[in-house]
Amino acid sequence: MARRLLALLCLTGAAGWSQVVLADDLWQTWQAAQAHDPGYAAAQAQFRASQQKVPQARARLLPRLDAAGGVEHRQDRSTHNFERAGNRQQADWALRLTQPVYDRAAWKQMAQSRLVQTEAELALEQARQDLMLRVAQAYFDILAAQDTLTALQAEQRATADQLHSAQRRFELGAATVTDIHEARARLDLLAAQELQLLNDLDIRRDQLAQMTGRYPDTLSRLPAGLALPAPEPNRIEPWSEQAQSANLAVLRAQLQSEIAQQSIEIARSGHYPTLSLQAGSSQSTTQRFDEARRGRPIENTVGLQLSIPLYSGGGVSAQVEEQVQLQQKARFEQEAARRQAIQTVRAQFQTLHSGLGRIEALEAGEASSRAAVEANLIGYEIGVRINLDVLASQQQLYATQSTLAQVRYDTLMAGLRLKAAGSTLSEIDLEEINALLARPPESSSPAPSSSAGNQTE
């Protein structure tokens, strides 16, 4: 029975792990992040909380009904000999209705609450776009780490072949022992680099798992040689104009400036009178133990109450001045957000364009480096090249491949950040990039951490 239970637990654990470790693409990763990212969940909660600002402000303009009641027992005694003069019981209740007729602060607060609600909507959208960028960056970081690891492992295999070739040539007397030591030293350094890359890959997987709630195993990759799209429009001026008028940070800063202006009006309302309609009904009964009365008096009132502030010790003026300075601060922050949006657009546009050019140059460099490796191998076999030349050409080839992969992902991210700066980033952009990805074959997954030691041996 115990063995059956243990086997069942093992199968359950394996099934649970198979549900966590999945081969995902960018779109599936984005869907998982929307449901599990704690930062985005916090932004949603903040948005829902901000939606209550309007009902709270509206409540100050609506009627207010209060009820109160109480019962007390009184005992009277003489100061001469503390003789009890009598007992009585009193019951009171009151019902009061208050309807604001004119309250300037309440109306200004209502207008301000609508601005706060709009600003909260922009904040939620900004958090959503930020999540898109974080997911894409974490996703591409994993792919870049995998490509770098793949290139290094290919260099390990080539270096190991070169080591075997040097050993054969040394046995035949066509090479020196220095060639063997050079290849072995290079192979040992690559093994150390592989351990570091495997560790970096695990860290980047953990970073993505924090957003998606599950640990990624294999991810769809960007095929080699695939042409990346250019920005549309392919001019910087429309992007700059879009950023100045529609950037979410700029729009939020503009709304915060308007909210600050309403705060000034609310503070100034401390100088204004308030008028309210009040109606009430109350009753107070006093019953002595030795007396009996019939009926209970009820008092009904209705009228207008006017409150005029005359002097507040300078407090209202100080509040107004405080809000004026805060409004100036909001204006400067709005200008700073506008300039930052323009700078971000220009930087990402230039990064995107230079990235496309670098990809083309690196692809040509990869072809040239591959040809150089083949030429050095042939030259080494016929004795016109030394072992160090072969190792250097191999290192250059795989370094070029790693750099090319990183530049491709950086170029994709520059395109996404460019659209985010113009507030045009949407799920459609992630779908378009996801359409460029292809699922890798099972054999292309990175080697486990223990492979470094095996290859070194």
ZATOR-487622 format. One record per residue: z, y, x of N, C-alpha, C in turn. Coordinates in steps of 0.05 Angstrom, whole numbers, plus 5000, padded with zeros to 4 digits. Layout:
ZYXZYXZYX...
END
This chain:
500049765017500050005000500050255017501650255039501750485057499050525070497750305078495150335091493050445072493150365047491250465027491650765023494250845022494851125018493851295042494251185066493351325090490351345091488951135083486051155082485051355062486451365039485651555018486051845028488251885042488752155053486652235073485852045089483752095109481152165096480452015076477952075061478052345048480352405036480652665023480452895043481752865066481453065087478653095096477152875100474452895109472653035088473152975062471653105041472253395040474853475044475453755044474153905067474053775091472853905114469853935110468553735096465753755091465053975072466954055056466554275038466854545052468454545074468954795088466754845109465954635124463954665145461254625133459654835130457054825117455054955134452554885130450255025142449355235123449855485131449355715113447155885125445956045107444156255116445556525111444156745116445457005114446157065085444556985066445057045038447556895028447756645035450156495027452656605040452456685065454756805078455557065065453657225056454257475042455657415016454757225001455957154975458857054980459356905000462056805006463857045014462757225029464357455038465257635015463457664995464157834972466657724957466857454958469057334943471557294959471457314986473757245002474557455022472957655027473757855047476158015036478358025051480758175041480358475041478758575060478258865061476758965036474758815028473258885005474858844979476558644979478358604956480258834953481258934976483059164975481659414965479059444972477559674962477159654932476659414922476359374893478959444879481259354890483759414877484259724877483559854899483860144900482160274880479760174875477960284855479160254827480160014821481359974795483760154790485260204812487560384809486660664804484560754817483561024813482461074785481660854772480660894745482760974725485260954733487461034715488161334717486861474735487361764738486461914713484261844701483261984677485161934653485961694647487861654624490561804629491461814654493861954660493562254655491362364663490862644658490462704629489162524615488662564586491262564571493162404580495762384566497162654564496762834584498063094583496863274561494563204551493263364530493663254502494763014500495162874475497962924465498462884438501162914427503162724440505662824441507862664452510062644431510862404426512962344406515362224419517662354415520162264427522262204405523762004409525961934391528561904406530761994395533361974408535461914387537561784394539661724376542261654391544561684377547061624390549361614370551361474377553761444360556161494378558161644369560561694384562961694366565261624377567761614363569661814375570761994359572562204369575362164358577262234374580162224366581462494374582762624355584162874359587162834361588462964380591362954383592463234388594863274381596263524384597363544412597363794424598463834451601463844450602663864426605563894424606963624430606263424416607463164420605462934420602963014425600762814426600462654401601262774379600962644353597962644345597062414336594262394328593862554303591862734305591262904282589062774264587362614276585362484259583262354277581762174264579462034277576962094262574862104277572262144264570062004280567961934267565661794279563161964273561562014294559162184291556662024300554562034284551961914290549862124290548162124310545962314312543362164318541162274307538462184314536562414311534462404327532462624326529762504333527762624320524962544324523362804329521962814352520663064360517763004368515963164358513063144364512263404378510863374402509963604417506963574423505463774415502563774419501864024436500863984461500064214477497764364463497964624461495864784451494264924473495765024492494465144516496065074540494864924558496164844583493964834604493565054618491365074637491564864659493964804669494264604690493364334681493964264655493164004645490163974643488764184634485864174632484564154660485664304680484564284707485064014719487363904713487963634723486063424710485363464686483463294673480763304687479863544693477263574708477463454735479763484748480163364775480163064774481262944754481462654752478662534749476862674736474062564734472762564761473262774777472162774804473362554821475962504818477262294833476062024825475461984800474261734791471461694803469861914804467261894816467461834846469361964859469661924888470561634893472061514875472961234878470561044876468661114858466260954856464660954881464361194893462961214919464361064941467061074941468560934961468160634959468060534934467560244930464760164940462760334934460060274944459960284974461360474986461460495015462760245027464860145015466159905024464359665022462659665001460759444997458659445019457559685024455559695045456759635073459259725077460659655102460959355105461559225083461758935084459058805091456958905080454258805087453858825117454459055129454059095157455858905173458358875165460258705180459358415179458458325155457458055152455058005170453058185168450658155184451258165214453058345222453758365251455158105260457058005245458457765252456557525253454657515233452657305232450857305257449857545263448057565286449557525313452157595313453657555337453857255343454157095322454256805326451556705336449356795324446656715332446156795361446957035368446557125396448056955416450556885408452156715426450956435428449856335406448556075407446056075424444456295421442056315438442756335467444756495473445656525501446556255512448056105496449055845504446755655508444755665490442455485492440855545517440455805524439055875548440655785573443255815572444855725595444755425599444855275577444654985579441954895589439855045581437154985592437155035622438455255630438555315659440155105673442254995660443854785673442054535678440454465658438754235661436654275683435554525684433554575704434854575732437354685734438754685759439454405768440254235749440853955755438453815766436053865753433653745763432953845791433454105796432954205822434954085843437354035834439253895852438353615860437353475840436353205846433853215864432153425859429853455876430653515905432653685908433553755935434753515949436253345934437353105946435152905955433052875938430952705946429452805971428953065971427553185994429353166020431953196016433753166039433652886050433552686032433452406041430852356056428752496048426152456061425852636085427852806090427652976113426053226109425253296084423653526078425353766070427953736068429653966060432253936076433754156075436354166089438654116069440954076081443354036063444054296050443154526061443654776048442454796020440154676016438854675990440654525969441854315978443654165960446154325953447254455973449654615968449054855949446754975953445955205936445655115907444354895902443954795875446554715862448254575878450754485867452654725861452654925878454255165873453255305848450655325845449555455821450355295796450255035798450954865775453854895768455654915787458454955782458955225768457555435777457955695765456955695736454755555731453755525704455755385686457055185697459055035681461355215673462255395691464355585685463455785664460955875666459856065647459655925619458955675619458755525593461455515579463555475594466155465581466855735569466155955583466656225572464956275547462456185547460656225524461656065500462555815505463655655483466055785471467755905488470056045477469256285461467356445471466356675457465056595430463656375430462456275405464656205384466756075393468956005374470256265363470556465380471856715371470056845350467456855355465656975336465556825309465756565311465856405286468456465271470556495285473156565272472856845258471557035271471257295259469657285233467557115233466057085208467756935187469356745196470956595177473056775163473956975177475857165165474657305140472057345140470757475118469857285096469057045104467956865084469956655074472156625088474156425080473456135087471356105104470655835112469455845140469755635155468955625183465955545184464255715196461355645197460755435218458955255212458155045231455455115243453355075227450655145236449655365217448255555229447155775214444055785217442755885197439855925199439356135220437156085236436656245259434056405255433656595273431256755273429256615291426956535281425056385298424056565321423456435343422456575367419656675361419056905372416457025369415757145343417757155324417257275298417257575300415257705290415058005291417058125271418558315280420458455263419258695250420058755225418758985211419659255222417859445221418359715229419659865205421060085210422360235188420260355170420960375145419160495125420660705109419960965111417761075127418361075156416261085172416461065201416661335214417961525201418461795212421361865208422462015227425262065226426062275206424162465200424862685182425762595154424262415141425262325114427962195116428562055137431161925139433362125143432762345158434762555162435362695136433262755121433662895095435162715075434562455076435962275058438962255065439562255091442362235100443862485092442662725094444062965088444662995058442962875041443362905012444662674998444462435010445262194996447162015012447862085037449661925052452361905037453461665035455861625019458261785031458461795057460661945069460362245063457962345063457462625057458062685027457262505010457762544981460762534976462162344989465062334985466462584995465562685018466662935029466163175010463863174998463263384979465063374955465463134945467263104922470163164929470963094953473663164961474063464964471963614971472063904971472364014943470963894924471163984896473863914885474963684893477663604884479663804895479363884920481164084931480964354917478564424908478264674892479764654866479664424853481164394828484164404834485064304857487864324864488764614867486964784876487565074877487965184849486265104830486465204803489065094790489764854796492164744785494664894795494564964821496865114832496965394820494665524816494665784804495565784775495365554762496265534734499265584731500665574754503565634753504165924744502166104746502466374737501766414707500566204695499566234668501666124648501666244623503566144602502565884591504365744578503665504563504565534534502965414516503565434487503365154476505365074460505364814449506464824420505464634404506364604376508464384376510764454364512964264363513864224334514363984327515463904301517563694305519763714289521863524293523463484268524963264268526763194247529263074260531563174251534063074263536263054242538262904249540562864231543062824248545262954238547762924252549862894230551262664229553262604209555962584222557962694209560762664218562362554195563662324199565162184178567962134187569962254173572762204179573661944165575561814178576561574166578061614140579161864137580661914112579062084093576562114097574862274079572362114072571362164049568762034040566862254032564662254043562562454035560062314026558762454009556262353999553862494012551662344018549262464029549462524059547162554072547062614100545062844104545863044118544063274122541863204142539363274135537063234153535763504158535263564183534063824191531263784201529363914188526463894195525664164206524164164229523164404241520264374249518764594249516064604259515464894269513964914291513465174302512065164328511565404339510165434365512165524386511765414410513465494432511765604455512365844463510865974484512766004508511665914532513265934556511666104576512866324585511566514603513066524630511866434652513166454678513266734687515666824695516067104704516367114735518066944745518566954774519366674783518066584804518666314815519566314843520366554853521266564880519066544901516566584893514266564912513266274916514366084901513565814904510665764895509865884873507165844863505165964883505666204893503866324913503666154938505766034946505765864970504065614965504365494941502765264934499765334933499065564922496265644921495165674950496665804967495765834995495465565009497265385003497065115015494464975006493864994981491464864971488965004980489065254984486765404995486065305024488165265040487665165067486764875067487764715049486764445046483864435037483164625020480364635012478564715035479464895052477964965076477664715095479764565097479664325113477564125102477464105075475563925063472664015068472264275068469564385074468664325102470564355121469864295149469263995152470863825138470363535139467663465126466863615106464263565094462063625113462363855128460263925148460263715170462563625178462763425199461363165190461763085165460562845154457462875154456563115147453663155146452463135174453763255193452663235221452862955231454962815225455262535233453062365221452362415196450262255183447562305196447062555203444462615217444462475244446662495259446762365285446462065284447661945263447461655260444661575254443261725236440561665229438761675254439061895270437361925294437961695314440461635318441161425337440061155328440361075303439460815294436360805292435161035285432261035285431060995313432261135333431361105360431960815371434360715363434960435371433060235360432260275335430360095322427660115336426660355341424060385354424060275382426160345397426260245425426659945425428059835405428459555404425859405400424159515382421559385378419859395403420059615418418559625443419759435464422359415465423659245485422958955479422858885453422158605446419458535457417558715453414858655463414858625493416258805507416358795536417758545546419958475533421458235541419957975536418457975514416757735509414657695531413557925540411657905562413157825588415557935591417157865615417957565615418457455591419157175589416757005598414357075589412056925597411556945627411957175638411657215667413757055682416257065673418456915686417956615685416856525662416356235661414156155681412156325683410056275703411156285731412956475736414156495763415756245770417256125750418755885755416855655763414755625748412855415754411555445782410955705788409755755814411755695837414255765833416255715854416855415857416755275834417154985836414954855852412454935847410254825862410454905891411155165896411355255923413655115938415755035924417954895937417054615945415454495927414554215933412754205957411154425961409254415983410354556007412754676005414154776028413755076033412555216015412155506020414355676006416055545990418255685977420855525983423055675985425555545990427055495963429155335965430655265941431855505927432755705942433955945931431956095914429456095922427356235906427056095878427155835878426955695852429355755834431755745846434055805830434056095819433156285836433056565827431056595804428756475806426756495785427756365759429156145761430256015737432356195724434056315740436056495730434856735716432756845728431357065715430156995688428956755687427756665662429756645639431956515644433956465623435556725617435856895636437157155630435357325613432657305617430757445600430857345572430957075569431056955542433657045528435857045541438357135529438257425521437157595538436957875532435057925508432857775508430957805486432257735459433857525458435157445433437057665424438657775443440557985436439158235426436958305438435458545430434358515402433458275396432258225369434458265347436858155352438958195333439958485331440058615354440858895354438759065339436258995341434159145326434459105296435058855288435458815259437858965249440058975265442459125257441859425256440259525274439559805274438059875248436359695239434959745213436859755190438859575190440859575168442559825170443459905193445160145196443560395189440960395195439360625187439260655157438960445143438960455113441660525102443760425115446460495106447060795110445960915132446361195136444961365114442761255103441461395081442361295054444361115053445461005028443360855012441460735026439460575012439860275018441860205033442359925039443159775013441959545009442559384985442259094991442758924972442458634976439558554981437758714972434858654976434358645006435558825021435158825050436158575063438458475054439458225064437657985056436558005032434657785024432157785041431158025048428758035065429257925093431557985104432257875130432757575128434057495106434557205103431957045100429857175089427357045087426056995114426857145134425757105161427156875176429456795167431056595180430056315173430456125191429755845187432055675195432555465180434755275186434055125211435955105230435454965255435554665251434154505268434454215266437154135275437953895268440653795274441153785304439153735319439453695348439853965363439254185349439354445363442054575362444054435350446754555350447954555377449654755384450754775411452454525418452454465443454054235453456954295450458654085447461554135446462654235472465154315471466454435494466554235518466753975513467053785534464453745550462253855541459753805555459653935582461154145586461054285612461854105635464153975631465053795652463153565657461953455636460153225640457653315655456553545649454253635663454853705692457253815696457953885724458153625741459253425729459353175744456653065750
END
